[in-house]
Amino acid sequence: MYEIITIGSSLIDSFIKSSKFILHSTGVNAEICLSYGEKTEVDEYILRTGGGGSNTAVGFSRMGFRTGIVTELGSDTFAKIILDDFRSEFVSTNLVISEKQEKTGGSIILLDVDGGRTVMVHRGASSMLDPEDIPTENISRADWIHISSISGRLKTLERIFSSLNKTNKVFSWNPGKKELVLISEGKILFKEISCQLLFLNQEEWELIKHKQQDVLSYVKQVIVTNGKKGGKVLVAGDQVAEFKSEKTKSIDDTGAGDAFAVGYVTAYLKGKIITECCEWGKRNAISVIGQIGAKPGLLTLKQIKVHNSK
């Protein structure tokens, strides 16, 4: 039996880092610019596996949980790389869906010297999870479920939620933008689901501003991160904890949110108080942004305990 099952995307991330990138500030946003029609030499080109479901599955496995993942891949070279990565990280692939007619998704990530990035993504098979792909029996028997973005597949989400409700199972959720649209439109009601921990960044929290009261009324803990400013935890509408960021040089911000969620959920399941949950999440995220890719810096349980004893 699985202790944790993650549900979400699995992709191939291609990182391109170059001192030739020109960072142009508009006063509101910044843009990474390249000269059109030119061949640009790059400093680094690195291939990693990524995607919210994949990142959190590996993160929980490193924390010592028996972990499975529900994700959809094609039957191609990218899929083989992802599957091999799961096996090397002791993540069960028994619940992975492989479709011959679909292509495994991927992204191109342009990295600036400050760790900021521009991402171009083709989600491919990872955005095609259907309701019949959801292994309801496995989900109902797992100790915990963590859901990341599944590209707003409402019928699929309804099947997941229904399966969890039938067995009184709670879960953590880090919704993507398409799921936030569903929440904003009232197509997902928190009073009808058993979400225990909800992870959003500040921008995402603002996107569902008129639904915040509904969220706060039914979700046990709402964790709102705000990049280098840190974040806060809300319980029943009250801010019960605040965490500050640390002055750490970022090599690559990719996967920081997933790493934070893994650390936080792990501490929560270990019975830690909210401030310790925040610290575990922060430590994991800081470790991840110190390396290129969402997975190399993910901490083990032993490592995160050592970090937090200092």
QUIZIWO-V371477 format. One record per residue. N is the residue number from 0. RES is the residue in three letters. PHI is phi in radians with two decimals (* if undefined). Layout:
N|RES|PHI / N|RES|PHI
//
This chain:
0|MET|* / 1|TYR|-1.46 / 2|GLU|-1.42 / 3|ILE|-2.35 / 4|ILE|-2.09 / 5|THR|-1.76 / 6|ILE|-2.25 / 7|GLY|2.89 / 8|SER|-1.51 / 9|SER|-2.34 / 10|LEU|-2.37 / 11|ILE|-1.81 / 12|ASP|-1.79 / 13|SER|-1.88 / 14|PHE|-1.69 / 15|ILE|-2.18 / 16|LYS|-2.12 / 17|SER|-2.63 / 18|SER|-1.31 / 19|LYS|-1.44 / 20|PHE|-1.10 / 21|ILE|-1.83 / 22|LEU|-1.65 / 23|HIS|-1.97 / 24|SER|-1.71 / 25|THR|-1.69 / 26|GLY|1.68 / 27|VAL|-1.96 / 28|ASN|-2.15 / 29|ALA|-2.13 / 30|GLU|-2.20 / 31|ILE|-1.56 / 32|CYS|-2.03 / 33|LEU|-2.32 / 34|SER|-1.33 / 35|TYR|-1.12 / 36|GLY|1.50 / 37|GLU|-1.64 / 38|LYS|-1.63 / 39|THR|-1.88 / 40|GLU|-1.30 / 41|VAL|-2.00 / 42|ASP|-1.41 / 43|GLU|-2.55 / 44|TYR|-2.33 / 45|ILE|-2.26 / 46|LEU|-1.80 / 47|ARG|-2.38 / 48|THR|-1.60 / 49|GLY|-2.69 / 50|GLY|1.70 / 51|GLY|-1.02 / 52|GLY|-1.14 / 53|SER|-1.16 / 54|ASN|-1.06 / 55|THR|-1.27 / 56|ALA|-1.08 / 57|VAL|-1.14 / 58|GLY|-1.04 / 59|PHE|-1.20 / 60|SER|-1.10 / 61|ARG|-1.14 / 62|MET|-1.38 / 63|GLY|1.73 / 64|PHE|-1.48 / 65|ARG|-1.28 / 66|THR|-2.09 / 67|GLY|-2.16 / 68|ILE|-2.35 / 69|VAL|-1.79 / 70|THR|-2.69 / 71|GLU|-2.06 / 72|LEU|-2.19 / 73|GLY|-1.47 / 74|SER|-2.08 / 75|ASP|-2.42 / 76|THR|-1.09 / 77|PHE|-1.06 / 78|ALA|-1.09 / 79|LYS|-1.08 / 80|ILE|-1.07 / 81|ILE|-1.14 / 82|LEU|-1.10 / 83|ASP|-1.08 / 84|ASP|-1.14 / 85|PHE|-1.02 / 86|ARG|-1.11 / 87|SER|-1.19 / 88|GLU|-1.76 / 89|PHE|1.09 / 90|VAL|-1.70 / 91|SER|-1.14 / 92|THR|-1.82 / 93|ASN|-1.13 / 94|LEU|-1.78 / 95|VAL|-1.33 / 96|ILE|-1.72 / 97|SER|-2.00 / 98|GLU|-2.04 / 99|LYS|-1.16 / 100|GLN|-1.54 / 101|GLU|-2.05 / 102|LYS|-1.94 / 103|THR|-1.11 / 104|GLY|-1.30 / 105|GLY|-2.79 / 106|SER|-2.46 / 107|ILE|-1.90 / 108|ILE|-2.10 / 109|LEU|-1.60 / 110|LEU|-1.78 / 111|ASP|-1.61 / 112|VAL|-1.16 / 113|ASP|-1.59 / 114|GLY|1.61 / 115|GLY|-1.19 / 116|ARG|-2.60 / 117|THR|-2.07 / 118|VAL|-2.04 / 119|MET|-1.99 / 120|VAL|-2.21 / 121|HIS|-2.07 / 122|ARG|-1.33 / 123|GLY|0.91 / 124|ALA|-1.03 / 125|SER|-1.14 / 126|SER|-1.70 / 127|MET|-2.12 / 128|LEU|-1.15 / 129|ASP|-1.72 / 130|PRO|-0.94 / 131|GLU|-1.25 / 132|ASP|-1.40 / 133|ILE|-1.47 / 134|PRO|-1.41 / 135|THR|-1.04 / 136|GLU|-1.14 / 137|ASN|-1.13 / 138|ILE|-1.12 / 139|SER|-1.19 / 140|ARG|-1.72 / 141|ALA|-1.24 / 142|ASP|-1.25 / 143|TRP|-2.62 / 144|ILE|-2.11 / 145|HIS|-2.10 / 146|ILE|-1.92 / 147|SER|-1.95 / 148|SER|-1.15 / 149|ILE|-2.19 / 150|SER|1.05 / 151|GLY|1.17 / 152|ARG|-1.34 / 153|LEU|-1.07 / 154|LYS|-1.09 / 155|THR|-1.20 / 156|LEU|-1.06 / 157|GLU|-1.08 / 158|ARG|-1.18 / 159|ILE|-1.10 / 160|PHE|-1.07 / 161|SER|-1.09 / 162|SER|-1.10 / 163|LEU|-1.22 / 164|ASN|-1.10 / 165|LYS|-1.09 / 166|THR|-1.93 / 167|ASN|0.98 / 168|LYS|-1.62 / 169|VAL|-1.77 / 170|PHE|-2.66 / 171|SER|-1.90 / 172|TRP|-2.54 / 173|ASN|-2.13 / 174|PRO|-1.23 / 175|GLY|-1.57 / 176|LYS|-1.10 / 177|LYS|-1.23 / 178|GLU|-1.21 / 179|LEU|-1.14 / 180|VAL|-1.10 / 181|LEU|-1.08 / 182|ILE|-1.12 / 183|SER|-1.08 / 184|GLU|-1.46 / 185|GLY|1.36 / 186|LYS|-1.47 / 187|ILE|-2.16 / 188|LEU|-1.93 / 189|PHE|-1.20 / 190|LYS|-1.21 / 191|GLU|-1.78 / 192|ILE|-2.21 / 193|SER|-1.94 / 194|CYS|-1.19 / 195|GLN|-1.69 / 196|LEU|-2.23 / 197|LEU|-2.05 / 198|PHE|-1.90 / 199|LEU|-2.47 / 200|ASN|-1.56 / 201|GLN|-1.03 / 202|GLU|-1.10 / 203|GLU|-1.16 / 204|TRP|-1.07 / 205|GLU|-1.22 / 206|LEU|-1.11 / 207|ILE|-1.98 / 208|LYS|-0.95 / 209|HIS|-1.37 / 210|LYS|-1.95 / 211|GLN|-1.06 / 212|GLN|-1.12 / 213|ASP|-1.07 / 214|VAL|-1.07 / 215|LEU|-1.17 / 216|SER|-1.33 / 217|TYR|-2.16 / 218|VAL|-1.69 / 219|LYS|-1.08 / 220|GLN|-2.38 / 221|VAL|-1.92 / 222|ILE|-1.86 / 223|VAL|-1.98 / 224|THR|-1.65 / 225|ASN|-2.46 / 226|GLY|0.96 / 227|LYS|-1.23 / 228|LYS|-1.50 / 229|GLY|1.79 / 230|GLY|3.00 / 231|LYS|-2.63 / 232|VAL|-2.11 / 233|LEU|-1.98 / 234|VAL|-2.25 / 235|ALA|0.94 / 236|GLY|1.55 / 237|ASP|-1.73 / 238|GLN|-1.42 / 239|VAL|-1.80 / 240|ALA|-2.71 / 241|GLU|-2.37 / 242|PHE|-2.20 / 243|LYS|-1.71 / 244|SER|-1.35 / 245|GLU|-1.98 / 246|LYS|-1.33 / 247|THR|-2.19 / 248|LYS|-1.22 / 249|SER|-1.65 / 250|ILE|-1.53 / 251|ASP|-2.81 / 252|ASP|-1.40 / 253|THR|-1.02 / 254|GLY|1.47 / 255|ALA|-1.08 / 256|GLY|-1.12 / 257|ASP|-1.13 / 258|ALA|-1.11 / 259|PHE|-1.07 / 260|ALA|-1.06 / 261|VAL|-1.07 / 262|GLY|-1.09 / 263|TYR|-1.14 / 264|VAL|-1.09 / 265|THR|-1.03 / 266|ALA|-1.08 / 267|TYR|-1.06 / 268|LEU|-1.21 / 269|LYS|-1.52 / 270|GLY|1.42 / 271|LYS|-1.33 / 272|ILE|-1.29 / 273|ILE|-1.04 / 274|THR|-1.10 / 275|GLU|-1.23 / 276|CYS|-1.02 / 277|CYS|-1.06 / 278|GLU|-1.15 / 279|TRP|-1.11 / 280|GLY|-1.11 / 281|LYS|-1.11 / 282|ARG|-1.06 / 283|ASN|-1.15 / 284|ALA|-1.15 / 285|ILE|-1.08 / 286|SER|-1.12 / 287|VAL|-1.19 / 288|ILE|-1.28 / 289|GLY|-1.46 / 290|GLN|-2.39 / 291|ILE|-1.45 / 292|GLY|1.81 / 293|ALA|-1.45 / 294|LYS|-1.97 / 295|PRO|-0.92 / 296|GLY|-1.57 / 297|LEU|-1.07 / 298|LEU|-1.51 / 299|THR|-1.48 / 300|LEU|-1.05 / 301|LYS|-1.08 / 302|GLN|-1.15 / 303|ILE|-1.22 / 304|LYS|-1.19 / 305|VAL|-1.12 / 306|HIS|-0.98 / 307|ASN|-1.48 / 308|SER|-1.63 / 309|LYS|-1.36
//
